[in-house]
Amino acid sequence: MAVVTLKIDDIDVAIASGSSILTASKEAGVKIPTLCHLEGVSDVGACRLCLVQIKGSDKLVPSCITEVSEGMEVFTQTDILKEYRKMTVELLFAEGNHICATCVANNNCQLQDTAVEVGMDHSRFNYRFPDRDVDLSHPMFGIDHNRCILCTRCVRVCSEIEGAHVWNVGFRGAAAKIISGLNQPWGDVSACTSCGKCVEACPTGTIFRKGVTTAEMHKHPDNIDFLHTAREKHQWTR
């Protein structure tokens, strides 16, 4: 196995060739904020929170989908990165309808935690207040599109681990949304196995179990850990 050596925030790191900068940063004990990343499924670079700077390049690159290279020098906590991450979270809040005080995931939300982490206490951008629906057609679960940040974690977990392919992204631009089936009500999609993996993978209160109210949605760490390793151990593979 080929090994690559690089520096991340002046920390020497040796890691297998083909690894991502995000994986290397974890090896170095360097925390990079993420929202769309989930261990055990493929990375897509959707949220752009994990942007880093590489010496010799004038571009900011997403660390989750950028491979390490020999001699690379990576910086993860520069002033411009901190500002970009804060702005990204502000845009996420302004783009949707994230009313934390009435959300089932309040105090148990990765978007909320990330806002605290990057120092965002308000958004400088005008709120769009989009008109989005809530689908409660499934007998066990619901999806509130107002809280969705299009991280696509539900799409990838359902496709790559459960193998049901219930979720996808439909439409374009500002109209883009997570859809079930061919834009059918979730309860009408026969491919859904009601496994709940999408609920556990969702970083916000978008996909939830019915019967929970404000701040009552609690994820199950053991289940998430299971999701992280399921792909490598070939569990749930059809």
C-alpha positions as CSV (number, residue, x, y, z in Angstrom):
1,M,0.0,0.0,0.0
2,A,1.5,3.3,-1.1
3,V,1.8,5.9,1.6
4,V,1.6,9.7,1.1
5,T,3.1,12.3,3.5
6,L,1.8,15.8,3.9
7,K,1.3,18.6,6.3
8,I,-2.1,19.7,7.7
9,D,-1.9,22.9,9.8
10,D,1.9,22.2,10.2
11,I,1.2,18.7,11.5
12,D,3.0,15.9,9.7
13,V,0.6,13.2,8.4
14,A,1.3,9.9,6.7
15,I,-1.7,8.2,5.1
16,A,-2.6,5.7,2.4
17,S,-2.6,7.1,-1.1
18,G,-6.1,7.9,-2.4
19,S,-7.3,9.1,1.0
20,S,-9.2,12.4,1.2
21,I,-7.9,15.4,2.9
22,L,-10.8,15.1,5.3
23,T,-9.7,11.6,6.3
24,A,-6.1,12.8,6.7
25,S,-7.2,15.6,8.9
26,K,-9.0,13.2,11.2
27,E,-5.8,11.2,11.4
28,A,-4.0,14.4,12.4
29,G,-6.6,15.3,15.0
30,V,-7.7,18.4,13.1
31,K,-11.4,19.0,13.1
32,I,-13.0,20.3,9.9
33,P,-16.8,21.1,10.0
34,T,-19.0,19.1,7.7
35,L,-22.7,18.5,7.1
36,C,-23.0,16.4,4.0
37,H,-20.3,14.0,5.0
38,L,-21.3,10.7,6.6
39,E,-18.9,7.8,7.3
40,G,-19.8,4.7,5.4
41,V,-21.3,6.4,2.3
42,S,-19.7,8.2,-0.7
43,D,-18.8,11.9,-0.5
44,V,-20.3,14.4,-2.8
45,G,-19.0,17.8,-1.6
46,A,-22.5,19.3,-1.3
47,C,-22.4,21.5,1.7
48,R,-18.9,23.2,1.0
49,L,-18.3,23.5,4.8
50,C,-15.1,21.4,4.6
51,L,-13.3,23.8,2.2
52,V,-9.6,24.0,2.8
53,Q,-6.6,25.9,1.3
54,I,-3.6,24.2,-0.3
55,K,-0.3,25.9,-0.5
56,G,0.5,27.0,-4.1
57,S,-3.2,27.1,-5.1
58,D,-5.5,30.0,-5.2
59,K,-8.6,27.8,-5.1
60,L,-10.5,26.6,-2.0
61,V,-11.2,22.9,-2.3
62,P,-13.6,20.6,-0.5
63,S,-11.6,18.3,1.7
64,C,-14.0,15.4,1.6
65,I,-13.6,14.8,-2.2
66,T,-10.0,16.0,-2.7
67,E,-7.3,13.4,-2.6
68,V,-4.0,13.9,-0.7
69,S,-0.8,14.1,-2.6
70,E,2.9,13.8,-1.7
71,G,4.3,17.0,-0.1
72,M,0.9,18.7,0.0
73,E,0.5,21.5,2.6
74,V,-3.0,22.1,3.8
75,F,-4.5,24.9,5.9
76,T,-7.9,24.4,7.5
77,Q,-8.3,27.3,9.9
78,T,-7.4,30.5,8.0
79,D,-9.4,33.7,8.3
80,I,-10.9,33.4,4.9
81,L,-12.0,29.8,5.5
82,K,-13.6,30.8,8.8
83,E,-15.5,33.6,7.0
84,Y,-16.6,31.3,4.2
85,R,-17.9,28.7,6.6
86,K,-19.8,31.2,8.6
87,M,-21.3,32.7,5.4
88,T,-22.3,29.2,4.2
89,V,-24.2,28.5,7.4
90,E,-25.9,31.9,7.2
91,L,-27.0,31.1,3.6
92,L,-28.4,27.7,4.7
93,F,-30.5,29.4,7.4
94,A,-31.7,32.1,5.0
95,E,-32.5,29.7,2.2
96,G,-34.9,27.5,4.1
97,N,-37.4,27.9,7.0
98,H,-35.3,26.8,10.0
99,I,-37.3,27.8,13.1
100,C,-35.3,26.1,15.8
101,A,-37.8,26.9,18.5
102,T,-40.4,24.6,16.9
103,C,-38.2,22.0,15.4
104,V,-38.2,18.4,16.5
105,A,-34.4,18.3,16.3
106,N,-33.9,21.5,18.4
107,N,-30.8,20.9,20.6
108,N,-30.0,17.8,18.6
109,C,-29.3,19.2,15.2
110,Q,-26.0,19.2,13.3
111,L,-26.9,22.4,11.5
112,Q,-27.6,24.2,14.8
113,D,-24.4,22.8,16.3
114,T,-22.4,23.9,13.2
115,A,-23.8,27.5,13.5
116,V,-22.6,27.6,17.1
117,E,-19.2,26.2,16.0
118,V,-18.6,28.8,13.3
119,G,-19.8,31.7,15.4
120,M,-23.1,32.4,13.5
121,D,-25.7,34.1,15.7
122,H,-27.7,35.8,12.9
123,S,-27.8,35.8,9.1
124,R,-26.8,39.0,7.2
125,F,-28.8,37.7,4.2
126,N,-32.5,38.3,3.5
127,Y,-34.6,35.2,4.4
128,R,-36.4,33.7,1.4
129,F,-39.3,32.2,3.4
130,P,-39.9,29.5,0.6
131,D,-43.3,27.8,0.4
132,R,-42.4,24.2,1.1
133,D,-44.6,21.2,2.0
134,V,-44.6,18.6,4.7
135,D,-45.2,15.0,3.6
136,L,-46.8,12.8,6.3
137,S,-48.1,10.1,4.0
138,H,-45.7,7.5,5.4
139,P,-47.2,5.5,8.3
140,M,-44.1,5.8,10.5
141,F,-42.1,8.8,9.3
142,G,-42.5,12.3,7.9
143,I,-40.4,14.7,5.9
144,D,-40.5,18.5,6.3
145,H,-38.9,20.1,3.3
146,N,-38.7,23.5,5.1
147,R,-35.7,22.1,7.1
148,C,-33.9,20.4,4.3
149,I,-30.4,21.6,3.4
150,L,-29.9,19.2,0.4
151,C,-27.0,17.4,2.0
152,T,-28.3,14.2,0.2
153,R,-27.2,12.0,3.1
154,C,-30.7,10.3,3.0
155,V,-30.2,9.7,-0.7
156,R,-26.9,8.0,-0.3
157,V,-27.7,6.0,2.7
158,C,-30.9,4.6,1.1
159,S,-29.1,3.9,-2.2
160,E,-25.7,2.6,-1.1
161,I,-26.6,0.8,2.2
162,E,-30.2,-0.1,2.2
163,G,-30.3,-0.5,-1.6
164,A,-33.9,0.8,-1.9
165,H,-33.2,3.9,-3.9
166,V,-36.3,5.7,-2.5
167,W,-34.8,9.2,-2.4
168,N,-33.3,11.5,-5.1
169,V,-33.0,15.2,-5.8
170,G,-35.6,16.6,-8.1
171,F,-36.0,19.9,-10.0
172,R,-33.3,22.6,-10.4
173,G,-32.0,25.8,-8.8
174,A,-34.1,27.3,-6.1
175,A,-36.8,24.7,-6.8
176,A,-34.5,21.7,-6.1
177,K,-35.8,19.4,-3.4
178,I,-35.5,15.8,-2.1
179,I,-38.1,13.6,-3.7
180,S,-39.4,10.1,-3.0
181,G,-40.0,7.7,-5.8
182,L,-40.8,9.7,-9.0
183,N,-41.9,12.7,-6.9
184,Q,-44.7,10.6,-5.3
185,P,-45.9,10.9,-1.7
186,W,-43.5,9.0,0.5
187,G,-46.2,6.6,1.7
188,D,-47.0,5.6,-1.9
189,V,-43.4,4.5,-2.7
190,S,-43.4,0.6,-2.5
191,A,-39.6,0.5,-2.6
192,C,-39.4,2.0,0.9
193,T,-38.5,-0.7,3.5
194,S,-39.4,1.6,6.5
195,C,-35.9,0.9,7.8
196,G,-35.4,4.4,9.2
197,K,-31.8,4.8,8.0
198,C,-32.7,8.1,6.4
199,V,-34.0,9.3,9.7
200,E,-30.8,8.5,11.5
201,A,-28.6,9.9,8.7
202,C,-30.5,13.3,8.4
203,P,-28.4,16.0,10.1
204,T,-31.5,18.2,10.8
205,G,-35.1,17.7,11.6
206,T,-36.1,17.2,8.0
207,I,-36.9,13.5,8.2
208,F,-38.4,12.4,11.5
209,R,-40.4,9.8,13.2
210,K,-44.0,10.5,13.7
211,G,-45.1,11.2,17.3
212,V,-42.2,13.5,18.3
213,T,-42.6,17.2,19.0
214,T,-40.3,20.1,19.6
215,A,-36.8,19.1,20.8
216,E,-37.9,15.4,21.2
217,M,-36.1,14.0,18.3
218,H,-33.1,12.0,19.5
219,K,-30.8,10.1,17.2
220,H,-29.4,6.7,18.3
221,P,-25.6,6.8,18.3
222,D,-25.4,3.0,18.1
223,N,-27.5,3.0,14.9
224,I,-25.3,5.7,13.4
225,D,-22.2,3.8,14.2
226,F,-23.8,0.8,12.6
227,L,-24.4,2.9,9.5
228,H,-20.8,3.9,9.4
229,T,-19.5,0.4,9.2
230,A,-22.3,-1.3,7.3
231,R,-20.9,-0.7,3.9
232,E,-17.4,-2.1,4.8
233,K,-18.9,-5.2,6.5
234,H,-21.3,-5.8,3.6
235,Q,-24.3,-5.6,5.9
236,W,-27.8,-4.8,4.3
237,T,-26.4,-5.6,0.9
238,R,-29.0,-6.8,-1.6
